Amino acid sequence: MVISMTNKLLGIVIALALTSGIAAHAAQAPQRPLSPIALPAASSLPTAIQTAASRLSETATSTIDPAAAIRGAYQRDRVALAHLRQQASQLKGSAHPAFNQFISDEEAALLAIERAALTTSRPASSSTIAAMDKLVAAAQAELDRQLSQSGSTKSNGSPQGGSSQGNSQSGKSQGANN
């Protein structure tokens, strides 16, 4: 009984906090409305809900504490780059070390963006987060390109090319969900 009441009260407090954060965002930045979130098919609904909740939380946090939102996005994007590095283990020859170096460069750029934003008194969280996310998207595109090249090399007479492209497609969905 006490736990049930505590959970209900906690739910009300969270709802009020989110509502207050959204209202504060609307009051402070009417020219930057909250972006709508499109939910994909029901098969990936748990991931979509998690992504939507993450974006809503990030937006609310950036309204209240932009530096915390930037630090959170930095951590999220660093994890995404680490996942891409793991997916690149499929690359053969010199492509694998070259992609690892590319990821290291992207991590350094990510850190530079975060540090530059956090040195200001009131960082612009939305543009900073967008710039950091753009780095991860570029890394995902580069990995997809490399994997498709290695897949087309294999498919010159071997049926393995199709499965390699399938892995490339699953890498896209994983990168988009991070």
VENTA-V403909 format. One record per residue. N is the residue number from 1. RES is the residue in three letters. PSI is psi in degrees with one decimal (none if undefined). OMEGA is omega as a letter, one per 30 degrees, with the letter a starting at -180 (* if undefined). D_FIRST is the distance of its C-alpha to the first C-alpha in whole Angstrom. Layout:
# VENTA-V403909
n=N res=RES psi=PSI omega=OMEGA d_first=D_FIRST
n=N res=RES psi=PSI omega=OMEGA d_first=D_FIRST
This chain:
# VENTA-V403909
n=1 res=MET psi=-47.4 omega=a d_first=0
n=2 res=VAL psi=-40.1 omega=l d_first=4
n=3 res=ILE psi=-42.0 omega=l d_first=5
n=4 res=SER psi=-44.7 omega=l d_first=5
n=5 res=MET psi=-39.0 omega=l d_first=6
n=6 res=THR psi=-42.9 omega=l d_first=9
n=7 res=ASN psi=-40.8 omega=l d_first=10
n=8 res=LYS psi=-43.1 omega=l d_first=11
n=9 res=LEU psi=-41.9 omega=l d_first=12
n=10 res=LEU psi=-41.3 omega=l d_first=14
n=11 res=GLY psi=-40.8 omega=l d_first=15
n=12 res=ILE psi=-41.9 omega=l d_first=17
n=13 res=VAL psi=-42.8 omega=l d_first=18
n=14 res=ILE psi=-44.3 omega=l d_first=20
n=15 res=ALA psi=-42.9 omega=l d_first=21
n=16 res=LEU psi=-40.0 omega=l d_first=23
n=17 res=ALA psi=-44.6 omega=l d_first=24
n=18 res=LEU psi=-43.4 omega=l d_first=26
n=19 res=THR psi=-42.4 omega=l d_first=27
n=20 res=SER psi=-40.6 omega=l d_first=29
n=21 res=GLY psi=-42.0 omega=l d_first=30
n=22 res=ILE psi=-41.9 omega=l d_first=32
n=23 res=ALA psi=-39.7 omega=l d_first=33
n=24 res=ALA psi=-39.9 omega=l d_first=34
n=25 res=HIS psi=-45.1 omega=a d_first=36
n=26 res=ALA psi=-37.0 omega=a d_first=38
n=27 res=ALA psi=-38.1 omega=a d_first=39
n=28 res=GLN psi=-32.3 omega=a d_first=40
n=29 res=ALA psi=69.9 omega=a d_first=42
n=30 res=PRO psi=-22.0 omega=l d_first=43
n=31 res=GLN psi=-11.7 omega=l d_first=45
n=32 res=ARG psi=78.9 omega=a d_first=43
n=33 res=PRO psi=158.3 omega=l d_first=40
n=34 res=LEU psi=136.3 omega=a d_first=37
n=35 res=SER psi=138.0 omega=l d_first=39
n=36 res=PRO psi=151.2 omega=a d_first=37
n=37 res=ILE psi=120.6 omega=l d_first=36
n=38 res=ALA psi=126.4 omega=l d_first=37
n=39 res=LEU psi=134.5 omega=l d_first=35
n=40 res=PRO psi=-165.9 omega=a d_first=37
n=41 res=ALA psi=159.3 omega=a d_first=37
n=42 res=ALA psi=-24.6 omega=a d_first=34
n=43 res=SER psi=-30.1 omega=l d_first=35
n=44 res=SER psi=25.2 omega=a d_first=34
n=45 res=LEU psi=-43.1 omega=l d_first=32
n=46 res=PRO psi=-40.0 omega=l d_first=29
n=47 res=THR psi=-41.3 omega=a d_first=32
n=48 res=ALA psi=-40.2 omega=l d_first=32
n=49 res=ILE psi=-41.7 omega=l d_first=29
n=50 res=GLN psi=-42.8 omega=l d_first=29
n=51 res=THR psi=-44.1 omega=l d_first=32
n=52 res=ALA psi=-43.3 omega=l d_first=31
n=53 res=ALA psi=-39.6 omega=l d_first=28
n=54 res=SER psi=-43.8 omega=a d_first=30
n=55 res=ARG psi=-40.2 omega=l d_first=33
n=56 res=LEU psi=-44.1 omega=l d_first=31
n=57 res=SER psi=-42.3 omega=l d_first=29
n=58 res=GLU psi=-40.7 omega=l d_first=33
n=59 res=THR psi=-44.0 omega=l d_first=34
n=60 res=ALA psi=-42.3 omega=l d_first=31
n=61 res=THR psi=-40.2 omega=a d_first=32
n=62 res=SER psi=-25.9 omega=l d_first=36
n=63 res=THR psi=-42.4 omega=a d_first=35
n=64 res=ILE psi=-46.4 omega=a d_first=34
n=65 res=ASP psi=87.4 omega=a d_first=35
n=66 res=PRO psi=-35.2 omega=a d_first=38
n=67 res=ALA psi=-40.4 omega=l d_first=39
n=68 res=ALA psi=-38.6 omega=l d_first=35
n=69 res=ALA psi=-40.6 omega=l d_first=36
n=70 res=ILE psi=-43.6 omega=l d_first=39
n=71 res=ARG psi=-40.2 omega=l d_first=38
n=72 res=GLY psi=-42.7 omega=l d_first=35
n=73 res=ALA psi=-37.0 omega=l d_first=38
n=74 res=TYR psi=-46.8 omega=l d_first=40
n=75 res=GLN psi=-44.7 omega=l d_first=38
n=76 res=ARG psi=-44.7 omega=a d_first=37
n=77 res=ASP psi=-32.1 omega=l d_first=41
n=78 res=ARG psi=-40.7 omega=l d_first=42
n=79 res=VAL psi=-41.2 omega=l d_first=40
n=80 res=ALA psi=-41.0 omega=l d_first=41
n=81 res=LEU psi=-36.8 omega=l d_first=45
n=82 res=ALA psi=-38.6 omega=l d_first=44
n=83 res=HIS psi=-40.5 omega=l d_first=43
n=84 res=LEU psi=-38.4 omega=l d_first=46
n=85 res=ARG psi=-40.5 omega=l d_first=48
n=86 res=GLN psi=-41.9 omega=l d_first=46
n=87 res=GLN psi=-27.9 omega=a d_first=47
n=88 res=ALA psi=-6.8 omega=l d_first=51
n=89 res=SER psi=-16.7 omega=l d_first=51
n=90 res=GLN psi=-20.1 omega=a d_first=53
n=91 res=LEU psi=143.1 omega=a d_first=56
n=92 res=LYS psi=162.0 omega=l d_first=59
n=93 res=GLY psi=-140.9 omega=a d_first=62
n=94 res=SER psi=-10.9 omega=a d_first=62
n=95 res=ALA psi=-36.1 omega=a d_first=59
n=96 res=HIS psi=-52.3 omega=l d_first=57
n=97 res=PRO psi=-33.8 omega=l d_first=58
n=98 res=ALA psi=-40.3 omega=l d_first=59
n=99 res=PHE psi=-37.3 omega=l d_first=55
n=100 res=ASN psi=-40.0 omega=l d_first=54
n=101 res=GLN psi=-40.0 omega=l d_first=56
n=102 res=PHE psi=-44.4 omega=l d_first=55
n=103 res=ILE psi=-40.0 omega=l d_first=51
n=104 res=SER psi=-40.5 omega=l d_first=52
n=105 res=ASP psi=-40.4 omega=l d_first=54
n=106 res=GLU psi=-38.2 omega=l d_first=51
n=107 res=GLU psi=-40.1 omega=l d_first=49
n=108 res=ALA psi=-41.0 omega=l d_first=51
n=109 res=ALA psi=-39.3 omega=l d_first=51
n=110 res=LEU psi=-45.6 omega=l d_first=47
n=111 res=LEU psi=-40.7 omega=l d_first=47
n=112 res=ALA psi=-41.1 omega=l d_first=50
n=113 res=ILE psi=-45.6 omega=a d_first=48
n=114 res=GLU psi=-48.1 omega=a d_first=45
n=115 res=ARG psi=-41.9 omega=l d_first=47
n=116 res=ALA psi=-41.0 omega=a d_first=50
n=117 res=ALA psi=-39.7 omega=a d_first=47
n=118 res=LEU psi=-11.2 omega=l d_first=45
n=119 res=THR psi=-13.2 omega=l d_first=48
n=120 res=THR psi=158.7 omega=a d_first=48
n=121 res=SER psi=-37.6 omega=l d_first=46
n=122 res=ARG psi=86.2 omega=a d_first=44
n=123 res=PRO psi=147.0 omega=l d_first=44
n=124 res=ALA psi=93.4 omega=a d_first=44
n=125 res=SER psi=-40.6 omega=a d_first=41
n=126 res=SER psi=-43.6 omega=a d_first=42
n=127 res=SER psi=-34.7 omega=l d_first=46
n=128 res=THR psi=-46.2 omega=l d_first=45
n=129 res=ILE psi=-40.0 omega=l d_first=42
n=130 res=ALA psi=-41.1 omega=l d_first=44
n=131 res=ALA psi=-40.6 omega=l d_first=47
n=132 res=MET psi=-41.5 omega=l d_first=45
n=133 res=ASP psi=-32.5 omega=l d_first=44
n=134 res=LYS psi=-37.1 omega=l d_first=48
n=135 res=LEU psi=-43.8 omega=a d_first=49
n=136 res=VAL psi=-40.8 omega=l d_first=46
n=137 res=ALA psi=-39.1 omega=l d_first=47
n=138 res=ALA psi=-40.2 omega=l d_first=51
n=139 res=ALA psi=-39.9 omega=l d_first=50
n=140 res=GLN psi=-42.9 omega=l d_first=48
n=141 res=ALA psi=-40.2 omega=l d_first=51
n=142 res=GLU psi=-42.7 omega=l d_first=54
n=143 res=LEU psi=-44.1 omega=l d_first=52
n=144 res=ASP psi=-41.5 omega=l d_first=52
n=145 res=ARG psi=-45.7 omega=a d_first=56
n=146 res=GLN psi=-42.9 omega=l d_first=57
n=147 res=LEU psi=-37.2 omega=l d_first=55
n=148 res=SER psi=-33.9 omega=l d_first=56
n=149 res=GLN psi=-44.1 omega=l d_first=60
n=150 res=SER psi=-30.7 omega=l d_first=59
n=151 res=GLY psi=-39.3 omega=l d_first=58
n=152 res=SER psi=-29.1 omega=l d_first=61
n=153 res=THR psi=-41.9 omega=l d_first=63
n=154 res=LYS psi=-31.4 omega=a d_first=62
n=155 res=SER psi=5.1 omega=l d_first=62
n=156 res=ASN psi=48.6 omega=l d_first=66
n=157 res=GLY psi=3.2 omega=l d_first=67
n=158 res=SER psi=139.3 omega=a d_first=64
n=159 res=PRO psi=2.5 omega=a d_first=61
n=160 res=GLN psi=-17.9 omega=a d_first=58
n=161 res=GLY psi=-38.2 omega=a d_first=58
n=162 res=GLY psi=-41.4 omega=a d_first=56
n=163 res=SER psi=-31.2 omega=l d_first=53
n=164 res=SER psi=-38.6 omega=l d_first=54
n=165 res=GLN psi=-34.0 omega=l d_first=53
n=166 res=GLY psi=-39.5 omega=l d_first=50
n=167 res=ASN psi=-36.3 omega=l d_first=49
n=168 res=SER psi=-40.6 omega=l d_first=50
n=169 res=GLN psi=-39.8 omega=l d_first=48
n=170 res=SER psi=-30.0 omega=l d_first=45
n=171 res=GLY psi=-35.2 omega=l d_first=45
n=172 res=LYS psi=-44.7 omega=a d_first=45
n=173 res=SER psi=-34.2 omega=l d_first=42
n=174 res=GLN psi=-40.0 omega=a d_first=41
n=175 res=GLY psi=-35.7 omega=a d_first=42
n=176 res=ALA psi=-25.7 omega=a d_first=41
n=177 res=ASN psi=-14.1 omega=a d_first=37
n=178 res=ASN psi=none omega=* d_first=37
